[in-house]
Amino acid sequence: MKDSSTSDDRAAPSRAARPWYRRLGMQVLVALVAGIVLGIVAPKWATQLKVLGDIFLALIRAGVAPLVFLTIVHGIASAGDVRSAGRVGWRSIVYFEVVSTIALALGLLVANLLPIGEGMAAVTANGPAVSVAKASPQTFTGFIMHIVPDNFIGAFAKGELLQVVVLAVMVGIGILAIPDERRARINEGLGMVSDVLFAFINLVMKLAPYGTFGAVAYAVGSNGTAVLVALAQLVLSFYAVIVLFVVVVMGAIAKLSGFSMWRFMRFIKDEILIVLGTASSESALPPLLLKLERFGCERQTVGLVLPTGYAFNLDGTSIFMAMGVLFIAHAYNVPLTLAQQLGILLLMLLTSKGAATVSGGSFVVFAATVTSTGILPVEGLAVIFGVYRFLSMAIATCNTIGNALATVVVARWSGTFDAQAAQRYLYPERYPDIDPDDSLAVHPDELPGNHAGASR
């Protein structure tokens, strides 16, 4: 357990409250609403603003792979021994699998109770045709071979997060075999490089409102209201299940871990709004790495759990895949027995681990699952693709909240969580010396290369 006095010493100094219009969360919220309005009022012009969202996500992706690599390597190397890193690692995997299974089961249950998709076979998607050839069935052997990189640089160039995680774990364990004096210098160097990447990400995050505005305006303008009305049952049902999962399942997990889920979500509200607007959980990864450490989780635990969760703990993706499969089955009158649904559930436990963290990755994996079943018509993919953009907003948001929660739970489980530090952000009214809205400010003593921060 960490020394609580360290967190108190590193708390942000008292700052005057900033005007609402200067807070990033409010700027993103305004941009989100403005994008929706523009997409409805001037759809042709709105579709041309897609470039704003693409630029923002491209800049985020440029820094995510090296940032994930450095945080995992630094986390393992700073742990001091393989046993310490392994303890956090196996607990993370257990948590990821249990919660992902619950998410899949909930999606199947709701989709069975609510016959979403019935009578929808005649609906024609307005979006472009889906290339099912890219979503070939993935066997267990193929999945394992895919996550093992055959080129060190290629994993970064292709943005293969699973391969980057594997490389980072192997490099981190390799560093543990280096003598202590040399390892200390390596850790210092890793921290200095991380400082540069965090500075880059901080600058990029200032563009989040523009990226959100362009992405949402394009989504509404390109799909139009007709598709939204036609597939309203699927969209509204999916959003309701996501809310149910966050409130009930995640809320219960947070309660068992000793804190309020609502207050925790208030702490990460800026990241939630950014992900909701960009439909990419990747956009929240860099700031969450800092915020969760500030919240009271040890840097080593954050560096191991959060990036790994982005590859293995995709609750929103799991719910989407479960409901999507039943939607296609209902739409095309394909009966699925309980045994078939359980078989598909096991298949989705495997295929969901290959989902990319960028917008659209979940759909490619979903398409792979549909084609792998051999009993569902692939034409149903085009139907869902028409509104996938709106579904992906909820998918990415649920994935982000789930991974942030997983990091805190595993940290508490592993004894690397400072509950007193968390209280300062869960109950800011009791601690007037901090500004809870200063969510993305990086203080010098919290950067990975700082010795005071490293002591955590």
C-alpha positions in Angstrom: 0.0 0.0 0.0 1.4 3.4 -0.9 2.2 6.1 1.6 -0.7 8.5 1.6 1.5 11.4 2.6 3.2 11.2 -0.8 -0.1 11.8 -2.6 -0.9 14.8 -0.3 2.5 16.3 -1.0 1.9 15.9 -4.7 -1.6 17.3 -4.8 -2.2 20.2 -7.1 -2.0 23.6 -5.5 -5.1 25.7 -5.0 -6.2 27.3 -8.2 -9.0 29.7 -9.0 -12.0 28.0 -10.8 -11.8 28.5 -14.5 -14.7 29.8 -16.6 -16.9 27.0 -17.9 -16.1 27.8 -21.5 -12.4 27.1 -20.8 -12.9 23.6 -19.5 -12.2 21.0 -22.0 -15.2 18.8 -21.1 -17.6 21.7 -21.7 -15.9 22.6 -25.0 -16.3 19.0 -26.1 -19.9 18.9 -25.1 -20.7 22.1 -26.9 -18.9 20.7 -30.0 -20.9 17.5 -29.8 -24.2 19.4 -29.8 -23.1 21.8 -32.5 -22.0 18.8 -34.7 -25.4 17.2 -34.4 -27.2 20.4 -35.2 -25.0 21.1 -38.2 -25.5 17.5 -39.5 -29.2 17.9 -39.4 -29.4 21.5 -40.8 -26.7 21.3 -43.5 -25.8 17.6 -44.1 -23.9 18.2 -47.3 -21.6 20.7 -45.7 -21.3 18.7 -42.5 -20.0 15.6 -44.4 -17.0 17.7 -45.6 -15.9 18.3 -42.0 -14.9 14.6 -41.6 -11.4 15.7 -42.1 -11.4 17.4 -38.6 -12.2 14.2 -36.8 -9.7 12.3 -39.0 -6.9 14.7 -38.2 -7.5 14.5 -34.5 -7.7 10.7 -34.4 -4.6 10.4 -36.6 -2.6 12.6 -34.2 -3.8 10.5 -31.3 -2.9 7.3 -33.0 0.5 8.6 -33.8 1.4 8.7 -30.1 -0.6 5.8 -28.7 1.5 2.8 -29.8 4.8 4.2 -28.5 3.1 5.5 -25.4 1.5 2.1 -24.6 4.9 0.5 -25.2 6.8 2.8 -22.9 4.2 2.7 -20.1 4.1 -1.1 -20.1 7.9 -1.5 -20.3 8.4 1.2 -17.6 5.7 -0.4 -15.4 7.4 -3.9 -15.5 10.9 -2.5 -15.2 9.9 -0.4 -12.2 8.2 -3.4 -10.5 11.7 -4.7 -9.6 10.9 -8.4 -10.2 8.8 -10.6 -12.5 6.7 -11.9 -9.6 5.4 -8.4 -8.8 4.5 -7.7 -12.4 3.1 -11.2 -12.8 0.8 -10.7 -9.8 -0.8 -7.7 -11.3 -0.9 -9.4 -14.7 -2.8 -12.6 -13.8 -5.3 -10.6 -11.7 -5.9 -8.3 -14.7 -6.6 -11.3 -17.0 -9.0 -12.9 -14.5 -10.9 -9.6 -14.1 -11.0 -9.0 -17.9 -12.4 -12.5 -18.7 -15.0 -12.5 -15.9 -16.4 -9.0 -16.8 -16.3 -9.6 -20.5 -18.3 -12.8 -20.1 -20.9 -11.0 -18.1 -21.1 -8.3 -20.8 -21.6 -11.0 -23.5 -24.2 -12.8 -21.5 -26.1 -9.6 -20.8 -26.2 -8.7 -24.5 -27.5 -12.1 -25.4 -30.1 -12.0 -22.6 -31.5 -8.6 -23.6 -31.5 -9.5 -27.3 -33.6 -12.6 -26.6 -36.0 -10.7 -24.4 -36.4 -7.9 -26.8 -36.8 -9.3 -30.4 -34.8 -6.5 -32.0 -34.5 -6.8 -35.7 -37.8 -8.5 -36.4 -39.3 -7.2 -39.7 -36.1 -5.4 -40.6 -35.0 -7.6 -43.5 -36.2 -5.1 -46.0 -34.1 -2.2 -44.6 -31.3 -1.2 -46.9 -28.3 0.5 -45.3 -27.4 3.9 -46.7 -23.7 3.4 -45.9 -21.1 1.8 -48.2 -21.1 -1.9 -48.7 -19.1 -3.9 -46.2 -16.2 -5.9 -47.5 -16.7 -9.2 -45.7 -13.5 -10.6 -47.3 -11.5 -8.5 -44.8 -13.3 -10.2 -41.9 -12.3 -13.8 -42.5 -13.0 -16.3 -39.8 -10.2 -16.4 -37.1 -9.2 -19.6 -35.5 -7.5 -19.9 -32.1 -4.2 -20.6 -33.8 -4.7 -17.7 -36.2 -5.4 -15.4 -33.2 -2.3 -16.5 -31.4 -0.1 -16.0 -34.5 -1.7 -12.6 -35.1 -0.6 -11.2 -31.7 2.9 -12.5 -32.1 4.8 -9.8 -34.1 7.3 -10.8 -36.8 8.7 -7.3 -37.1 9.5 -5.0 -34.2 8.9 -1.8 -36.1 6.0 -3.2 -38.2 3.9 -3.6 -35.1 4.1 0.2 -34.4 3.7 1.1 -38.1 0.6 -0.9 -38.5 -0.9 0.2 -35.1 -1.3 -3.4 -33.9 -1.9 -2.8 -30.3 -1.9 -6.5 -29.3 1.5 -7.0 -30.9 2.8 -3.8 -29.2 1.6 -5.2 -25.8 3.4 -8.5 -26.4 6.6 -6.7 -27.4 6.4 -4.4 -24.4 5.9 -7.3 -21.9 8.9 -9.2 -23.4 11.2 -6.1 -23.3 10.1 -5.2 -19.8 10.8 -8.7 -18.5 14.2 -8.6 -20.3 15.1 -5.3 -18.6 14.5 -7.0 -15.2 17.5 -9.3 -16.0 19.8 -6.3 -16.3 21.9 -5.4 -13.2 20.2 -2.8 -10.9 22.5 0.1 -11.6 22.1 -0.2 -15.4 18.4 -0.8 -15.0 18.0 2.5 -13.0 19.6 4.4 -15.9 17.3 2.7 -18.4 14.2 3.5 -16.3 15.3 7.1 -16.2 15.7 7.2 -19.9 12.3 5.7 -20.4 10.8 8.3 -18.1 12.4 11.1 -20.1 11.1 9.8 -23.4 7.6 9.4 -21.8 7.8 13.1 -20.8 8.1 14.1 -24.5 5.2 11.8 -25.5 2.9 13.2 -22.8 3.8 16.7 -23.8 2.8 15.9 -27.4 -0.5 14.2 -26.3 -1.3 17.2 -24.1 -1.0 19.5 -27.1 -3.1 17.2 -29.3 -5.9 17.0 -26.6 -6.4 20.7 -27.0 -7.8 19.9 -30.5 -10.4 17.5 -29.1 -13.4 19.9 -29.5 -12.6 20.4 -33.2 -12.2 16.7 -33.7 -15.5 16.0 -32.0 -17.3 18.6 -33.9 -16.1 17.3 -37.3 -16.7 13.6 -36.4 -20.2 14.1 -35.1 -21.2 16.5 -37.9 -20.1 13.9 -40.5 -21.9 11.0 -38.8 -25.2 12.8 -38.7 -24.9 14.4 -42.1 -23.8 11.3 -44.0 -26.4 8.9 -42.4 -29.4 11.2 -42.2 -32.5 10.8 -40.1 -34.0 8.0 -42.2 -31.5 5.4 -41.1 -31.7 6.5 -37.5 -35.5 6.0 -37.5 -35.4 2.7 -39.4 -32.9 1.2 -36.9 -34.0 3.1 -33.8 -34.9 0.0 -32.0 -31.4 -1.4 -32.2 -29.7 1.9 -31.4 -32.0 2.7 -28.4 -31.9 -0.9 -27.1 -28.1 -0.9 -27.3 -27.7 2.4 -25.5 -30.1 1.2 -22.8 -28.1 -2.0 -22.3 -24.8 0.0 -22.1 -26.4 2.2 -19.4 -27.7 -0.8 -17.6 -24.2 -2.5 -17.7 -22.4 0.6 -16.4 -25.0 1.4 -13.7 -25.6 -2.1 -12.4 -22.6 -4.3 -13.2 -19.9 -1.7 -13.0 -21.7 0.1 -10.2 -21.7 -3.2 -8.2 -18.0 -3.8 -8.9 -17.1 -0.2 -7.8 -19.3 -0.6 -4.7 -17.5 -3.9 -3.8 -14.2 -2.0 -4.2 -15.3 0.7 -1.8 -16.1 3.7 -4.0 -19.0 5.3 -5.9 -19.2 4.6 -9.6 -21.1 7.9 -10.2 -18.3 9.9 -8.5 -15.6 8.0 -10.4 -17.3 8.8 -13.7 -17.5 12.4 -12.7 -13.7 12.3 -12.2 -13.2 11.0 -15.8 -16.1 13.0 -17.4 -13.8 14.8 -19.8 -12.4 11.6 -21.2 -16.0 10.2 -21.5 -17.2 13.2 -23.4 -14.1 13.1 -25.7 -14.6 9.4 -26.5 -18.4 9.9 -27.0 -17.7 12.5 -29.5 -14.9 10.9 -31.4 -16.2 7.3 -31.1 -12.6 6.2 -30.4 -11.5 4.9 -27.0 -7.9 5.6 -28.1 -8.5 9.3 -27.6 -8.8 8.9 -23.9 -5.9 6.5 -23.2 -3.1 9.1 -22.8 -4.9 11.4 -20.3 -6.2 8.4 -18.4 -2.7 7.1 -17.8 -2.0 10.3 -15.9 -5.4 10.7 -14.2 -5.6 7.2 -12.8 -2.1 7.6 -11.3 -3.3 10.9 -9.8 -6.4 9.1 -8.5 -4.2 6.8 -6.4 -3.1 3.9 -8.5 0.6 3.1 -8.6 2.3 4.0 -11.9 3.4 0.4 -12.4 -0.2 -0.9 -12.1 -1.6 1.8 -14.4 1.1 1.1 -17.0 0.3 -2.6 -17.0 -3.5 -2.8 -16.6 -4.8 0.1 -18.6 -3.1 -0.5 -22.0 -3.6 -4.3 -21.7 -7.3 -3.7 -21.0 -7.6 -1.7 -24.2 -6.7 -5.0 -26.0 -8.4 -7.6 -23.8 -11.2 -5.8 -21.8 -13.7 -4.6 -24.3 -17.1 -4.7 -22.5 -18.9 -2.4 -25.0 -17.6 -4.5 -27.9 -18.8 -7.6 -26.2 -22.3 -6.3 -25.7 -22.4 -5.0 -29.3 -21.4 -8.3 -30.8 -23.9 -10.3 -28.7 -26.8 -8.0 -29.6 -25.7 -7.6 -33.2 -25.7 -11.4 -33.8 -29.2 -11.7 -32.4 -30.3 -8.7 -34.4 -29.3 -10.3 -37.7 -30.8 -13.6 -36.6 -34.2 -11.9 -35.9 -34.0 -9.7 -39.0 -33.6 -12.7 -41.4 -35.7 -15.2 -39.4 -32.7 -17.5 -38.6 -33.6 -19.4 -35.4 -30.7 -20.0 -33.0 -31.0 -22.7 -30.3 -29.6 -22.2 -26.8 -26.6 -24.4 -27.7 -25.9 -22.4 -30.8 -26.0 -19.2 -28.8 -23.6 -20.5 -26.2 -21.3 -21.7 -28.9 -21.4 -18.2 -30.4 -20.7 -16.7 -27.0 -17.6 -18.8 -26.6 -16.6 -17.7 -30.1 -17.1 -14.1 -29.3 -14.9 -14.5 -26.1 -12.1 -15.2 -28.5 -12.8 -12.9 -31.4 -13.6 -9.9 -29.2 -10.0 -9.9 -28.1 -8.9 -8.9 -31.6 -10.9 -5.7 -31.7 -8.9 -2.6 -32.5 -9.2 0.4 -30.3 -9.9 2.8 -33.1 -13.3 3.5 -34.5 -14.5 0.7 -36.8 -12.4 -2.0 -35.3 -15.3 -3.6 -33.4 -17.3 -3.9 -36.6 -14.5 -5.7 -38.4 -14.3 -8.2 -35.5 -18.1 -8.5 -35.4 -18.1 -9.3 -39.2 -15.5 -12.0 -38.5 -17.8 -13.5 -35.9 -20.8 -13.4 -38.2 -18.9 -15.1 -41.0 -17.4 -17.6 -38.6 -20.8 -18.9 -37.5 -21.7 -20.2 -41.0 -25.4 -19.8 -40.3 -26.0 -16.1 -40.3 -26.5 -14.1 -43.6 -23.6 -11.7 -44.2 -26.1 -9.3 -45.8 -27.1 -8.3 -42.2 -23.7 -6.6 -41.8 -24.7 -3.9 -44.3 -27.9 -3.3 -42.4 -26.1 -2.6 -39.1 -23.3 -0.7 -40.8 -25.7 2.0 -41.7 -25.9 3.1 -38.0 -22.6 1.6 -36.7 -21.2 5.1 -36.3 -23.8 5.9 -33.6 -23.3 2.5 -32.0 -19.6 2.9 -31.9 -19.9 6.0 -29.8 -21.5 3.9 -27.0 -19.1 1.0 -27.6 -16.0 3.2 -27.2 -17.4 5.0 -24.2 -18.3 1.7 -22.4 -14.8 0.3 -23.2 -13.1 3.3 -21.8 -15.1 3.4 -18.6 -14.6 -0.3 -18.1 -10.9 -0.1 -18.5 -10.6 2.9 -16.1 -12.6 0.9 -13.6 -10.6 -2.2 -14.1 -7.3 -0.3 -13.4 -8.6 0.9 -10.0 -10.1 -2.5 -9.1 -6.9 -4.4 -9.9 -4.8 -1.8 -8.1 -6.9 -2.2 -5.0 -6.8 -6.0 -5.3 -3.0 -5.9 -5.7 -2.5 -3.5 -2.8 -1.1 -0.7 -5.0 -4.0 1.7 -4.5 -3.9 4.8 -2.3 -7.5 5.2 -1.1 -6.8 8.6 0.6 -5.6 10.0 -2.7 -8.8 8.8 -4.4 -10.9 10.5 -1.8 -9.6 13.9 -2.8 -11.0 13.5 -6.3 -14.2 11.5 -5.4 -15.2 14.1 -2.8 -13.6 17.4 -4.1 -16.0 19.5 -1.9 -14.0 18.3 1.1 -10.7 19.3 -0.4 -10.8 22.9 -1.6 -7.0 22.9 -2.4 -7.6 21.0 -5.7 -9.5 21.8 -8.8 -11.4 18.6 -9.9 -12.1 20.2 -13.3 -8.4 20.6 -14.1 -8.5 17.1 -15.6 -5.9 17.3 -18.3 -3.3 19.5 -16.7 -0.1 17.7 -16.2 1.9 18.9 -13.2 5.7 18.6 -13.4 6.0 16.3 -10.4 3.5 13.8 -12.0 5.5 13.2 -15.2 7.0 9.8 -15.5 10.6 11.0 -15.6 10.3 12.9 -12.3 12.0 11.2 -9.3 9.2 12.2 -6.9 6.6 10.7 -9.2 8.7 7.6 -9.7 8.7 6.9 -6.0 5.1 6.1 -6.2 
